[in-house]
Amino acid sequence: MASITIRNLDHEIKARLRRTAAEHGHSMAEEARQILRQALDKPRLGRGLGSRIHNRYAAFGGIDLELPPRTESPRTNAITHAAPAATRQLSR
C-alpha cells in the first residue's frame, strides 16, 4: 500500500478528523482513508459546466425552438480580409 503526507493541515481540520475518527471507533488514518474513498468513489456525472447544467435540469425535459429563416446571406469577417495584409507587413 502507498502512503501520503499532508502538510499545512489546518489545526481545526485535524481536530475534526480526530473527533470523527473517535466517534466511528477507528484511527485518524482509517478515517482519512474512508473519507478519501467515499469522495473518490462517487460517480462523476459530467466533466464540464455544460454537462453539470444539463444533468441538473435534464429531468425537466427540453423544448424545441423554431429557428427563424435567414433573411440575409452570411457576411465575411472583416478580420479575415485584413490578415493577409498584416502578414505581408510582418514578413518585410
PyMOL Python script that loads the backbone (N, CA, C, O; Angstrom):
from pymol import cmd

cmd.read_pdbstr("""\
ATOM      1  N   MET A   1       0.828  -1.184   0.000  1.00  0.00           N
ATOM      2  CA  MET A   1       0.000   0.000   0.000  1.00  0.00           C
ATOM      3  C   MET A   1       0.872   1.247   0.000  1.00  0.00           C
ATOM      4  O   MET A   1       1.982   1.244   0.533  1.00  0.00           O
ATOM      5  N   ALA A   2       0.362   2.303  -0.599  1.00  0.00           N
ATOM      6  CA  ALA A   2       1.071   3.575  -0.656  1.00  0.00           C
ATOM      7  C   ALA A   2       0.713   4.415   0.564  1.00  0.00           C
ATOM      8  O   ALA A   2      -0.282   4.158   1.242  1.00  0.00           O
ATOM      9  N   SER A   3       1.527   5.407   0.826  1.00  0.00           N
ATOM     10  CA  SER A   3       1.226   6.324   1.922  1.00  0.00           C
ATOM     11  C   SER A   3       1.442   7.745   1.437  1.00  0.00           C
ATOM     12  O   SER A   3       2.205   7.991   0.503  1.00  0.00           O
ATOM     13  N   ILE A   4       0.751   8.688   2.095  1.00  0.00           N
ATOM     14  CA  ILE A   4       0.897  10.105   1.758  1.00  0.00           C
ATOM     15  C   ILE A   4       1.106  10.892   3.045  1.00  0.00           C
ATOM     16  O   ILE A   4       0.743  10.448   4.134  1.00  0.00           O
ATOM     17  N   THR A   5       1.698  12.066   2.892  1.00  0.00           N
ATOM     18  CA  THR A   5       1.850  13.005   3.998  1.00  0.00           C
ATOM     19  C   THR A   5       1.120  14.277   3.613  1.00  0.00           C
ATOM     20  O   THR A   5       1.295  14.786   2.506  1.00  0.00           O
ATOM     21  N   ILE A   6       0.312  14.788   4.509  1.00  0.00           N
ATOM     22  CA  ILE A   6      -0.424  16.025   4.244  1.00  0.00           C
ATOM     23  C   ILE A   6       0.187  17.127   5.096  1.00  0.00           C
ATOM     24  O   ILE A   6       0.080  17.115   6.323  1.00  0.00           O
ATOM     25  N   ARG A   7       0.822  18.071   4.435  1.00  0.00           N
ATOM     26  CA  ARG A   7       1.446  19.187   5.139  1.00  0.00           C
ATOM     27  C   ARG A   7       0.478  20.370   5.217  1.00  0.00           C
ATOM     28  O   ARG A   7      -0.468  20.468   4.436  1.00  0.00           O
ATOM     29  N   ASN A   8       0.733  21.250   6.161  1.00  0.00           N
ATOM     30  CA  ASN A   8      -0.028  22.500   6.334  1.00  0.00           C
ATOM     31  C   ASN A   8      -1.528  22.254   6.515  1.00  0.00           C
ATOM     32  O   ASN A   8      -2.355  23.022   6.021  1.00  0.00           O
ATOM     33  N   LEU A   9      -1.865  21.193   7.216  1.00  0.00           N
ATOM     34  CA  LEU A   9      -3.253  20.901   7.520  1.00  0.00           C
ATOM     35  C   LEU A   9      -3.701  21.801   8.663  1.00  0.00           C
ATOM     36  O   LEU A   9      -3.044  21.878   9.701  1.00  0.00           O
ATOM     37  N   ASP A  10      -4.806  22.468   8.464  1.00  0.00           N
ATOM     38  CA  ASP A  10      -5.339  23.370   9.477  1.00  0.00           C
ATOM     39  C   ASP A  10      -5.611  22.595  10.772  1.00  0.00           C
ATOM     40  O   ASP A  10      -6.108  21.470  10.734  1.00  0.00           O
ATOM     41  N   HIS A  11      -5.283  23.206  11.917  1.00  0.00           N
ATOM     42  CA  HIS A  11      -5.462  22.533  13.214  1.00  0.00           C
ATOM     43  C   HIS A  11      -6.913  22.146  13.455  1.00  0.00           C
ATOM     44  O   HIS A  11      -7.184  21.092  14.032  1.00  0.00           O
ATOM     45  N   GLU A  12      -7.846  22.981  13.024  1.00  0.00           N
ATOM     46  CA  GLU A  12      -9.269  22.687  13.213  1.00  0.00           C
ATOM     47  C   GLU A  12      -9.686  21.463  12.397  1.00  0.00           C
ATOM     48  O   GLU A  12     -10.469  20.640  12.872  1.00  0.00           O
ATOM     49  N   ILE A  13      -9.175  21.340  11.193  1.00  0.00           N
ATOM     50  CA  ILE A  13      -9.490  20.173  10.355  1.00  0.00           C
ATOM     51  C   ILE A  13      -8.961  18.901  11.019  1.00  0.00           C
ATOM     52  O   ILE A  13      -9.649  17.881  11.060  1.00  0.00           O
ATOM     53  N   LYS A  14      -7.741  18.969  11.535  1.00  0.00           N
ATOM     54  CA  LYS A  14      -7.164  17.800  12.197  1.00  0.00           C
ATOM     55  C   LYS A  14      -7.985  17.427  13.438  1.00  0.00           C
ATOM     56  O   LYS A  14      -8.227  16.247  13.691  1.00  0.00           O
ATOM     57  N   ALA A  15      -8.411  18.429  14.207  1.00  0.00           N
ATOM     58  CA  ALA A  15      -9.215  18.156  15.403  1.00  0.00           C
ATOM     59  C   ALA A  15     -10.551  17.519  15.021  1.00  0.00           C
ATOM     60  O   ALA A  15     -11.014  16.596  15.691  1.00  0.00           O
ATOM     61  N   ARG A  16     -11.169  18.007  13.950  1.00  0.00           N
ATOM     62  CA  ARG A  16     -12.436  17.429  13.500  1.00  0.00           C
ATOM     63  C   ARG A  16     -12.244  15.994  13.016  1.00  0.00           C
ATOM     64  O   ARG A  16     -13.080  15.127  13.269  1.00  0.00           O
ATOM     65  N   LEU A  17     -11.134  15.755  12.319  1.00  0.00           N
ATOM     66  CA  LEU A  17     -10.828  14.401  11.865  1.00  0.00           C
ATOM     67  C   LEU A  17     -10.646  13.461  13.065  1.00  0.00           C
ATOM     68  O   LEU A  17     -11.130  12.329  13.057  1.00  0.00           O
ATOM     69  N   ARG A  18      -9.943  13.945  14.090  1.00  0.00           N
ATOM     70  CA  ARG A  18      -9.703  13.141  15.292  1.00  0.00           C
ATOM     71  C   ARG A  18     -11.028  12.814  15.986  1.00  0.00           C
ATOM     72  O   ARG A  18     -11.250  11.673  16.390  1.00  0.00           O
ATOM     73  N   ARG A  19     -11.920  13.825  16.127  1.00  0.00           N
ATOM     74  CA  ARG A  19     -13.217  13.604  16.777  1.00  0.00           C
ATOM     75  C   ARG A  19     -14.083  12.625  15.981  1.00  0.00           C
ATOM     76  O   ARG A  19     -14.705  11.727  16.548  1.00  0.00           O
ATOM     77  N   THR A  20     -14.113  12.811  14.678  1.00  0.00           N
ATOM     78  CA  THR A  20     -14.928  11.929  13.838  1.00  0.00           C
ATOM     79  C   THR A  20     -14.415  10.498  13.892  1.00  0.00           C
ATOM     80  O   THR A  20     -15.199   9.551  13.964  1.00  0.00           O
ATOM     81  N   ALA A  21     -13.095  10.345  13.857  1.00  0.00           N
ATOM     82  CA  ALA A  21     -12.500   9.002  13.951  1.00  0.00           C
ATOM     83  C   ALA A  21     -12.873   8.357  15.275  1.00  0.00           C
ATOM     84  O   ALA A  21     -13.208   7.173  15.313  1.00  0.00           O
ATOM     85  N   ALA A  22     -12.821   9.119  16.359  1.00  0.00           N
ATOM     86  CA  ALA A  22     -13.169   8.571  17.676  1.00  0.00           C
ATOM     87  C   ALA A  22     -14.644   8.165  17.718  1.00  0.00           C
ATOM     88  O   ALA A  22     -14.987   7.136  18.300  1.00  0.00           O
ATOM     89  N   GLU A  23     -15.519   8.970  17.103  1.00  0.00           N
ATOM     90  CA  GLU A  23     -16.943   8.640  17.061  1.00  0.00           C
ATOM     91  C   GLU A  23     -17.186   7.338  16.301  1.00  0.00           C
ATOM     92  O   GLU A  23     -18.081   6.567  16.648  1.00  0.00           O
ATOM     93  N   HIS A  24     -16.392   7.101  15.271  1.00  0.00           N
ATOM     94  CA  HIS A  24     -16.551   5.887  14.465  1.00  0.00           C
ATOM     95  C   HIS A  24     -15.737   4.717  15.002  1.00  0.00           C
ATOM     96  O   HIS A  24     -15.843   3.599  14.497  1.00  0.00           O
ATOM     97  N   GLY A  25     -14.931   4.973  16.018  1.00  0.00           N
ATOM     98  CA  GLY A  25     -14.187   3.903  16.669  1.00  0.00           C
ATOM     99  C   GLY A  25     -12.967   3.408  15.907  1.00  0.00           C
ATOM    100  O   GLY A  25     -12.605   2.236  16.007  1.00  0.00           O
ATOM    101  N   HIS A  26     -12.331   4.294  15.146  1.00  0.00           N
ATOM    102  CA  HIS A  26     -11.088   3.885  14.488  1.00  0.00           C
ATOM    103  C   HIS A  26     -10.097   5.028  14.446  1.00  0.00           C
ATOM    104  O   HIS A  26     -10.384   6.131  14.913  1.00  0.00           O
ATOM    105  N   SER A  27      -8.944   4.763  13.891  1.00  0.00           N
ATOM    106  CA  SER A  27      -7.847   5.741  13.900  1.00  0.00           C
ATOM    107  C   SER A  27      -8.107   6.898  12.933  1.00  0.00           C
ATOM    108  O   SER A  27      -8.970   6.826  12.059  1.00  0.00           O
ATOM    109  N   MET A  28      -7.331   7.963  13.123  1.00  0.00           N
ATOM    110  CA  MET A  28      -7.420   9.095  12.202  1.00  0.00           C
ATOM    111  C   MET A  28      -7.038   8.674  10.792  1.00  0.00           C
ATOM    112  O   MET A  28      -7.647   9.127   9.823  1.00  0.00           O
ATOM    113  N   ALA A  29      -6.035   7.810  10.671  1.00  0.00           N
ATOM    114  CA  ALA A  29      -5.601   7.351   9.350  1.00  0.00           C
ATOM    115  C   ALA A  29      -6.728   6.588   8.652  1.00  0.00           C
ATOM    116  O   ALA A  29      -6.967   6.782   7.460  1.00  0.00           O
ATOM    117  N   GLU A  30      -7.411   5.731   9.387  1.00  0.00           N
ATOM    118  CA  GLU A  30      -8.520   4.979   8.796  1.00  0.00           C
ATOM    119  C   GLU A  30      -9.663   5.913   8.413  1.00  0.00           C
ATOM    120  O   GLU A  30     -10.290   5.739   7.368  1.00  0.00           O
ATOM    121  N   GLU A  31      -9.931   6.900   9.257  1.00  0.00           N
ATOM    122  CA  GLU A  31     -10.982   7.874   8.952  1.00  0.00           C
ATOM    123  C   GLU A  31     -10.646   8.633   7.672  1.00  0.00           C
ATOM    124  O   GLU A  31     -11.507   8.826   6.813  1.00  0.00           O
ATOM    125  N   ALA A  32      -9.385   9.064   7.546  1.00  0.00           N
ATOM    126  CA  ALA A  32      -8.954   9.774   6.346  1.00  0.00           C
ATOM    127  C   ALA A  32      -9.077   8.877   5.113  1.00  0.00           C
ATOM    128  O   ALA A  32      -9.499   9.342   4.054  1.00  0.00           O
ATOM    129  N   ARG A  33      -8.713   7.595   5.238  1.00  0.00           N
ATOM    130  CA  ARG A  33      -8.848   6.657   4.112  1.00  0.00           C
ATOM    131  C   ARG A  33     -10.302   6.518   3.690  1.00  0.00           C
ATOM    132  O   ARG A  33     -10.609   6.498   2.498  1.00  0.00           O
ATOM    133  N   GLN A  34     -11.195   6.424   4.665  1.00  0.00           N
ATOM    134  CA  GLN A  34     -12.617   6.273   4.337  1.00  0.00           C
ATOM    135  C   GLN A  34     -13.168   7.538   3.673  1.00  0.00           C
ATOM    136  O   GLN A  34     -13.949   7.460   2.725  1.00  0.00           O
ATOM    137  N   ILE A  35     -12.757   8.693   4.175  1.00  0.00           N
ATOM    138  CA  ILE A  35     -13.204   9.960   3.577  1.00  0.00           C
ATOM    139  C   ILE A  35     -12.727  10.051   2.136  1.00  0.00           C
ATOM    140  O   ILE A  35     -13.502  10.401   1.247  1.00  0.00           O
ATOM    141  N   LEU A  36     -11.470   9.742   1.900  1.00  0.00           N
ATOM    142  CA  LEU A  36     -10.925   9.780   0.534  1.00  0.00           C
ATOM    143  C   LEU A  36     -11.632   8.773  -0.360  1.00  0.00           C
ATOM    144  O   LEU A  36     -11.986   9.086  -1.497  1.00  0.00           O
ATOM    145  N   ARG A  37     -11.836   7.569   0.149  1.00  0.00           N
ATOM    146  CA  ARG A  37     -12.505   6.524  -0.633  1.00  0.00           C
ATOM    147  C   ARG A  37     -13.911   6.965  -1.026  1.00  0.00           C
ATOM    148  O   ARG A  37     -14.309   6.808  -2.181  1.00  0.00           O
ATOM    149  N   GLN A  38     -14.670   7.517  -0.071  1.00  0.00           N
ATOM    150  CA  GLN A  38     -16.035   7.966  -0.355  1.00  0.00           C
ATOM    151  C   GLN A  38     -16.046   9.107  -1.361  1.00  0.00           C
ATOM    152  O   GLN A  38     -16.887   9.132  -2.260  1.00  0.00           O
ATOM    153  N   ALA A  39     -15.134  10.038  -1.219  1.00  0.00           N
ATOM    154  CA  ALA A  39     -15.094  11.184  -2.127  1.00  0.00           C
ATOM    155  C   ALA A  39     -14.718  10.772  -3.539  1.00  0.00           C
ATOM    156  O   ALA A  39     -15.254  11.311  -4.507  1.00  0.00           O
ATOM    157  N   LEU A  40     -13.808   9.828  -3.663  1.00  0.00           N
ATOM    158  CA  LEU A  40     -13.324   9.448  -4.986  1.00  0.00           C
ATOM    159  C   LEU A  40     -14.151   8.354  -5.645  1.00  0.00           C
ATOM    160  O   LEU A  40     -14.038   8.146  -6.853  1.00  0.00           O
ATOM    161  N   ASP A  41     -14.979   7.652  -4.879  1.00  0.00           N
ATOM    162  CA  ASP A  41     -15.820   6.603  -5.457  1.00  0.00           C
ATOM    163  C   ASP A  41     -17.134   7.135  -6.004  1.00  0.00           C
ATOM    164  O   ASP A  41     -17.868   6.392  -6.657  1.00  0.00           O
ATOM    165  N   LYS A  42     -17.453   8.401  -5.756  1.00  0.00           N
ATOM    166  CA  LYS A  42     -18.698   8.971  -6.273  1.00  0.00           C
ATOM    167  C   LYS A  42     -18.622   9.022  -7.790  1.00  0.00           C
ATOM    168  O   LYS A  42     -17.597   9.410  -8.349  1.00  0.00           O
ATOM    169  N   PRO A  43     -19.704   8.630  -8.464  1.00  0.00           N
ATOM    170  CA  PRO A  43     -19.687   8.698  -9.926  1.00  0.00           C
ATOM    171  C   PRO A  43     -19.652  10.149 -10.394  1.00  0.00           C
ATOM    172  O   PRO A  43     -20.321  11.020  -9.838  1.00  0.00           O
ATOM    173  N   ARG A  44     -18.867  10.376 -11.411  1.00  0.00           N
ATOM    174  CA  ARG A  44     -18.783  11.714 -11.988  1.00  0.00           C
ATOM    175  C   ARG A  44     -19.844  11.826 -13.068  1.00  0.00           C
ATOM    176  O   ARG A  44     -19.821  11.088 -14.053  1.00  0.00           O
ATOM    177  N   LEU A  45     -20.768  12.748 -12.879  1.00  0.00           N
ATOM    178  CA  LEU A  45     -21.871  12.892 -13.815  1.00  0.00           C
ATOM    179  C   LEU A  45     -21.433  13.559 -15.111  1.00  0.00           C
ATOM    180  O   LEU A  45     -21.905  13.193 -16.186  1.00  0.00           O
ATOM    181  N   GLY A  46     -20.571  14.495 -15.023  1.00  0.00           N
ATOM    182  CA  GLY A  46     -20.117  15.214 -16.193  1.00  0.00           C
ATOM    183  C   GLY A  46     -18.871  15.979 -15.853  1.00  0.00           C
ATOM    184  O   GLY A  46     -18.602  16.255 -14.684  1.00  0.00           O
ATOM    185  N   ARG A  47     -18.132  16.313 -16.835  1.00  0.00           N
ATOM    186  CA  ARG A  47     -16.857  16.955 -16.572  1.00  0.00           C
ATOM    187  C   ARG A  47     -16.964  18.472 -16.539  1.00  0.00           C
ATOM    188  O   ARG A  47     -16.411  19.109 -15.642  1.00  0.00           O
ATOM    189  N   GLY A  48     -17.649  19.048 -17.478  1.00  0.00           N
ATOM    190  CA  GLY A  48     -17.650  20.496 -17.584  1.00  0.00           C
ATOM    191  C   GLY A  48     -18.913  21.138 -17.062  1.00  0.00           C
ATOM    192  O   GLY A  48     -19.846  20.459 -16.634  1.00  0.00           O
ATOM    193  N   LEU A  49     -18.929  22.449 -17.101  1.00  0.00           N
ATOM    194  CA  LEU A  49     -20.076  23.212 -16.618  1.00  0.00           C
ATOM    195  C   LEU A  49     -21.330  22.878 -17.413  1.00  0.00           C
ATOM    196  O   LEU A  49     -22.402  22.698 -16.837  1.00  0.00           O
ATOM    197  N   GLY A  50     -21.201  22.795 -18.722  1.00  0.00           N
ATOM    198  CA  GLY A  50     -22.357  22.481 -19.559  1.00  0.00           C
ATOM    199  C   GLY A  50     -22.957  21.130 -19.209  1.00  0.00           C
ATOM    200  O   GLY A  50     -24.179  20.984 -19.159  1.00  0.00           O
ATOM    201  N   SER A  51     -22.112  20.150 -18.967  1.00  0.00           N
ATOM    202  CA  SER A  51     -22.599  18.816 -18.593  1.00  0.00           C
ATOM    203  C   SER A  51     -23.287  18.845 -17.237  1.00  0.00           C
ATOM    204  O   SER A  51     -24.309  18.187 -17.043  1.00  0.00           O
ATOM    205  N   ARG A  52     -22.734  19.603 -16.302  1.00  0.00           N
ATOM    206  CA  ARG A  52     -23.354  19.681 -14.970  1.00  0.00           C
ATOM    207  C   ARG A  52     -24.708  20.380 -15.043  1.00  0.00           C
ATOM    208  O   ARG A  52     -25.655  19.956 -14.382  1.00  0.00           O
ATOM    209  N   ILE A  53     -24.813  21.447 -15.840  1.00  0.00           N
ATOM    210  CA  ILE A  53     -26.103  22.137 -16.004  1.00  0.00           C
ATOM    211  C   ILE A  53     -27.106  21.194 -16.660  1.00  0.00           C
ATOM    212  O   ILE A  53     -28.254  21.104 -16.223  1.00  0.00           O
ATOM    213  N   HIS A  54     -26.679  20.494 -17.703  1.00  0.00           N
ATOM    214  CA  HIS A  54     -27.568  19.552 -18.394  1.00  0.00           C
ATOM    215  C   HIS A  54     -28.073  18.485 -17.425  1.00  0.00           C
ATOM    216  O   HIS A  54     -29.270  18.200 -17.381  1.00  0.00           O
ATOM    217  N   ASN A  55     -27.164  17.897 -16.652  1.00  0.00           N
ATOM    218  CA  ASN A  55     -27.561  16.839 -15.711  1.00  0.00           C
ATOM    219  C   ASN A  55     -28.527  17.351 -14.652  1.00  0.00           C
ATOM    220  O   ASN A  55     -29.423  16.625 -14.223  1.00  0.00           O
ATOM    221  N   ARG A  56     -28.351  18.581 -14.235  1.00  0.00           N
ATOM    222  CA  ARG A  56     -29.223  19.134 -13.197  1.00  0.00           C
ATOM    223  C   ARG A  56     -30.647  19.340 -13.706  1.00  0.00           C
ATOM    224  O   ARG A  56     -31.604  19.097 -12.971  1.00  0.00           O
ATOM    225  N   TYR A  57     -30.798  19.785 -14.957  1.00  0.00           N
ATOM    226  CA  TYR A  57     -32.119  20.141 -15.469  1.00  0.00           C
ATOM    227  C   TYR A  57     -32.689  19.136 -16.467  1.00  0.00           C
ATOM    228  O   TYR A  57     -33.753  19.384 -17.034  1.00  0.00           O
ATOM    229  N   ALA A  58     -32.016  18.016 -16.698  1.00  0.00           N
ATOM    230  CA  ALA A  58     -32.474  17.034 -17.681  1.00  0.00           C
ATOM    231  C   ALA A  58     -33.838  16.453 -17.312  1.00  0.00           C
ATOM    232  O   ALA A  58     -34.631  16.140 -18.200  1.00  0.00           O
ATOM    233  N   ALA A  59     -34.116  16.306 -16.044  1.00  0.00           N
ATOM    234  CA  ALA A  59     -35.388  15.719 -15.610  1.00  0.00           C
ATOM    235  C   ALA A  59     -36.587  16.577 -15.999  1.00  0.00           C
ATOM    236  O   ALA A  59     -37.702  16.064 -16.102  1.00  0.00           O
ATOM    237  N   PHE A  60     -36.380  17.865 -16.216  1.00  0.00           N
ATOM    238  CA  PHE A  60     -37.477  18.763 -16.579  1.00  0.00           C
ATOM    239  C   PHE A  60     -37.846  18.650 -18.055  1.00  0.00           C
ATOM    240  O   PHE A  60     -38.862  19.200 -18.481  1.00  0.00           O
ATOM    241  N   GLY A  61     -37.042  17.952 -18.829  1.00  0.00           N
ATOM    242  CA  GLY A  61     -37.303  17.819 -20.256  1.00  0.00           C
ATOM    243  C   GLY A  61     -36.732  19.005 -21.008  1.00  0.00           C
ATOM    244  O   GLY A  61     -36.059  19.860 -20.432  1.00  0.00           O
ATOM    245  N   GLY A  62     -36.999  19.044 -22.261  1.00  0.00           N
ATOM    246  CA  GLY A  62     -36.471  20.125 -23.091  1.00  0.00           C
ATOM    247  C   GLY A  62     -37.562  20.725 -23.953  1.00  0.00           C
ATOM    248  O   GLY A  62     -38.722  20.317 -23.889  1.00  0.00           O
ATOM    249  N   ILE A  63     -37.185  21.674 -24.741  1.00  0.00           N
ATOM    250  CA  ILE A  63     -38.121  22.281 -25.672  1.00  0.00           C
ATOM    251  C   ILE A  63     -37.446  22.357 -27.026  1.00  0.00           C
ATOM    252  O   ILE A  63     -36.220  22.417 -27.124  1.00  0.00           O
ATOM    253  N   ASP A  64     -38.263  22.352 -28.070  1.00  0.00           N
ATOM    254  CA  ASP A  64     -37.750  22.532 -29.416  1.00  0.00           C
ATOM    255  C   ASP A  64     -38.010  23.976 -29.820  1.00  0.00           C
ATOM    256  O   ASP A  64     -39.147  24.448 -29.809  1.00  0.00           O
ATOM    257  N   LEU A  65     -36.959  24.651 -30.168  1.00  0.00           N
ATOM    258  CA  LEU A  65     -37.083  26.032 -30.605  1.00  0.00           C
ATOM    259  C   LEU A  65     -37.190  26.078 -32.116  1.00  0.00           C
ATOM    260  O   LEU A  65     -36.456  25.386 -32.822  1.00  0.00           O
ATOM    261  N   GLU A  66     -38.101  26.889 -32.604  1.00  0.00           N
ATOM    262  CA  GLU A  66     -38.220  27.067 -34.043  1.00  0.00           C
ATOM    263  C   GLU A  66     -37.235  28.150 -34.458  1.00  0.00           C
ATOM    264  O   GLU A  66     -37.297  29.279 -33.971  1.00  0.00           O
ATOM    265  N   LEU A  67     -36.338  27.803 -35.348  1.00  0.00           N
ATOM    266  CA  LEU A  67     -35.340  28.766 -35.801  1.00  0.00           C
ATOM    267  C   LEU A  67     -35.941  29.613 -36.914  1.00  0.00           C
ATOM    268  O   LEU A  67     -36.542  29.083 -37.848  1.00  0.00           O
ATOM    269  N   PRO A  68     -35.780  30.922 -36.815  1.00  0.00           N
ATOM    270  CA  PRO A  68     -36.317  31.775 -37.883  1.00  0.00           C
ATOM    271  C   PRO A  68     -35.516  31.585 -39.168  1.00  0.00           C
ATOM    272  O   PRO A  68     -34.321  31.295 -39.110  1.00  0.00           O
ATOM    273  N   PRO A  69     -36.153  31.743 -40.318  1.00  0.00           N
ATOM    274  CA  PRO A  69     -35.413  31.600 -41.571  1.00  0.00           C
ATOM    275  C   PRO A  69     -34.419  32.744 -41.740  1.00  0.00           C
ATOM    276  O   PRO A  69     -34.639  33.852 -41.252  1.00  0.00           O
ATOM    277  N   ARG A  70     -33.332  32.458 -42.434  1.00  0.00           N
ATOM    278  CA  ARG A  70     -32.339  33.500 -42.709  1.00  0.00           C
ATOM    279  C   ARG A  70     -32.894  34.474 -43.733  1.00  0.00           C
ATOM    280  O   ARG A  70     -33.483  34.082 -44.741  1.00  0.00           O
ATOM    281  N   THR A  71     -32.693  35.740 -43.452  1.00  0.00           N
ATOM    282  CA  THR A  71     -33.138  36.749 -44.414  1.00  0.00           C
ATOM    283  C   THR A  71     -31.955  37.389 -45.124  1.00  0.00           C
ATOM    284  O   THR A  71     -32.130  38.057 -46.144  1.00  0.00           O
ATOM    285  N   GLU A  72     -30.760  37.192 -44.597  1.00  0.00           N
ATOM    286  CA  GLU A  72     -29.559  37.756 -45.202  1.00  0.00           C
ATOM    287  C   GLU A  72     -28.570  36.639 -45.498  1.00  0.00           C
ATOM    288  O   GLU A  72     -28.619  35.567 -44.894  1.00  0.00           O
ATOM    289  N   SER A  73     -27.677  36.908 -46.432  1.00  0.00           N
ATOM    290  CA  SER A  73     -26.587  35.975 -46.691  1.00  0.00           C
ATOM    291  C   SER A  73     -25.552  36.144 -45.594  1.00  0.00           C
ATOM    292  O   SER A  73     -25.408  37.240 -45.051  1.00  0.00           O
ATOM    293  N   PRO A  74     -24.832  35.090 -45.255  1.00  0.00           N
ATOM    294  CA  PRO A  74     -23.777  35.225 -44.244  1.00  0.00           C
ATOM    295  C   PRO A  74     -22.729  36.230 -44.696  1.00  0.00           C
ATOM    296  O   PRO A  74     -22.362  36.282 -45.870  1.00  0.00           O
ATOM    297  N   ARG A  75     -22.258  37.021 -43.752  1.00  0.00           N
ATOM    298  CA  ARG A  75     -21.231  38.027 -44.051  1.00  0.00           C
ATOM    299  C   ARG A  75     -19.867  37.471 -43.704  1.00  0.00           C
ATOM    300  O   ARG A  75     -19.732  36.658 -42.790  1.00  0.00           O
ATOM    301  N   THR A  76     -18.864  37.907 -44.430  1.00  0.00           N
ATOM    302  CA  THR A  76     -17.500  37.506 -44.101  1.00  0.00           C
ATOM    303  C   THR A  76     -16.985  38.382 -42.976  1.00  0.00           C
ATOM    304  O   THR A  76     -17.435  39.513 -42.791  1.00  0.00           O
ATOM    305  N   ASN A  77     -16.058  37.856 -42.248  1.00  0.00           N
ATOM    306  CA  ASN A  77     -15.471  38.580 -41.134  1.00  0.00           C
ATOM    307  C   ASN A  77     -14.439  39.561 -41.670  1.00  0.00           C
ATOM    308  O   ASN A  77     -13.621  39.187 -42.511  1.00  0.00           O
ATOM    309  N   ALA A  78     -14.455  40.810 -41.205  1.00  0.00           N
ATOM    310  CA  ALA A  78     -13.518  41.828 -41.672  1.00  0.00           C
ATOM    311  C   ALA A  78     -12.079  41.453 -41.335  1.00  0.00           C
ATOM    312  O   ALA A  78     -11.159  41.841 -42.056  1.00  0.00           O
ATOM    313  N   ILE A  79     -11.871  40.717 -40.268  1.00  0.00           N
ATOM    314  CA  ILE A  79     -10.514  40.328 -39.867  1.00  0.00           C
ATOM    315  C   ILE A  79      -9.924  39.365 -40.893  1.00  0.00           C
ATOM    316  O   ILE A  79      -8.716  39.375 -41.129  1.00  0.00           O
ATOM    317  N   THR A  80     -10.758  38.541 -41.500  1.00  0.00           N
ATOM    318  CA  THR A  80     -10.284  37.592 -42.493  1.00  0.00           C
ATOM    319  C   THR A  80      -9.589  38.304 -43.647  1.00  0.00           C
ATOM    320  O   THR A  80      -8.561  37.838 -44.138  1.00  0.00           O
ATOM    321  N   HIS A  81     -10.147  39.431 -44.081  1.00  0.00           N
ATOM    322  CA  HIS A  81      -9.561  40.170 -45.201  1.00  0.00           C
ATOM    323  C   HIS A  81      -8.316  40.941 -44.773  1.00  0.00           C
ATOM    324  O   HIS A  81      -7.426  41.161 -45.594  1.00  0.00           O
ATOM    325  N   ALA A  82      -8.231  41.348 -43.533  1.00  0.00           N
ATOM    326  CA  ALA A  82      -7.087  42.156 -43.060  1.00  0.00           C
ATOM    327  C   ALA A  82      -5.882  41.278 -42.740  1.00  0.00           C
ATOM    328  O   ALA A  82      -4.752  41.766 -42.753  1.00  0.00           O
ATOM    329  N   ALA A  83      -6.090  40.026 -42.460  1.00  0.00           N
ATOM    330  CA  ALA A  83      -4.992  39.168 -42.038  1.00  0.00           C
ATOM    331  C   ALA A  83      -3.869  39.040 -43.074  1.00  0.00           C
ATOM    332  O   ALA A  83      -2.705  39.143 -42.688  1.00  0.00           O
ATOM    333  N   PRO A  84      -4.146  38.822 -44.363  1.00  0.00           N
ATOM    334  CA  PRO A  84      -3.045  38.699 -45.314  1.00  0.00           C
ATOM    335  C   PRO A  84      -2.190  39.966 -45.400  1.00  0.00           C
ATOM    336  O   PRO A  84      -0.971  39.869 -45.546  1.00  0.00           O
ATOM    337  N   ALA A  85      -2.796  41.139 -45.314  1.00  0.00           N
ATOM    338  CA  ALA A  85      -2.024  42.385 -45.365  1.00  0.00           C
ATOM    339  C   ALA A  85      -1.124  42.493 -44.137  1.00  0.00           C
ATOM    340  O   ALA A  85       0.031  42.903 -44.253  1.00  0.00           O
ATOM    341  N   ALA A  86      -1.628  42.139 -42.993  1.00  0.00           N
ATOM    342  CA  ALA A  86      -0.818  42.190 -41.779  1.00  0.00           C
ATOM    343  C   ALA A  86       0.332  41.208 -41.873  1.00  0.00           C
ATOM    344  O   ALA A  86       1.438  41.496 -41.415  1.00  0.00           O
ATOM    345  N   THR A  87       0.081  40.053 -42.464  1.00  0.00           N
ATOM    346  CA  THR A  87       1.147  39.060 -42.616  1.00  0.00           C
ATOM    347  C   THR A  87       2.232  39.575 -43.551  1.00  0.00           C
ATOM    348  O   THR A  87       3.418  39.359 -43.300  1.00  0.00           O
ATOM    349  N   ARG A  88       1.842  40.252 -44.624  1.00  0.00           N
ATOM    350  CA  ARG A  88       2.844  40.795 -45.540  1.00  0.00           C
ATOM    351  C   ARG A  88       3.697  41.838 -44.851  1.00  0.00           C
ATOM    352  O   ARG A  88       4.906  41.895 -45.080  1.00  0.00           O
ATOM    353  N   GLN A  89       3.091  42.669 -44.007  1.00  0.00           N
ATOM    354  CA  GLN A  89       3.861  43.702 -43.309  1.00  0.00           C
ATOM    355  C   GLN A  89       4.875  43.085 -42.355  1.00  0.00           C
ATOM    356  O   GLN A  89       5.984  43.601 -42.217  1.00  0.00           O
ATOM    357  N   LEU A  90       4.515  41.992 -41.698  1.00  0.00           N
ATOM    358  CA  LEU A  90       5.399  41.349 -40.758  1.00  0.00           C
ATOM    359  C   LEU A  90       6.580  40.677 -41.449  1.00  0.00           C
ATOM    360  O   LEU A  90       7.655  40.552 -40.862  1.00  0.00           O
ATOM    361  N   SER A  91       6.382  40.239 -42.710  1.00  0.00           N
ATOM    362  CA  SER A  91       7.432  39.493 -43.378  1.00  0.00           C
ATOM    363  C   SER A  91       8.487  40.394 -44.011  1.00  0.00           C
ATOM    364  O   SER A  91       9.504  39.883 -44.479  1.00  0.00           O
ATOM    365  N   ARG A  92       8.295  41.683 -44.045  1.00  0.00           N
ATOM    366  CA  ARG A  92       9.264  42.605 -44.662  1.00  0.00           C
ATOM    367  C   ARG A  92      10.488  42.787 -43.819  1.00  0.00           C
ATOM    368  O   ARG A  92      11.394  43.529 -44.198  1.00  0.00           O
TER     369      ARG A  92
END
""", "prot")
cmd.dss("prot")
cmd.show_as("cartoon", "prot")
cmd.util.cbc("prot")
cmd.orient("prot")
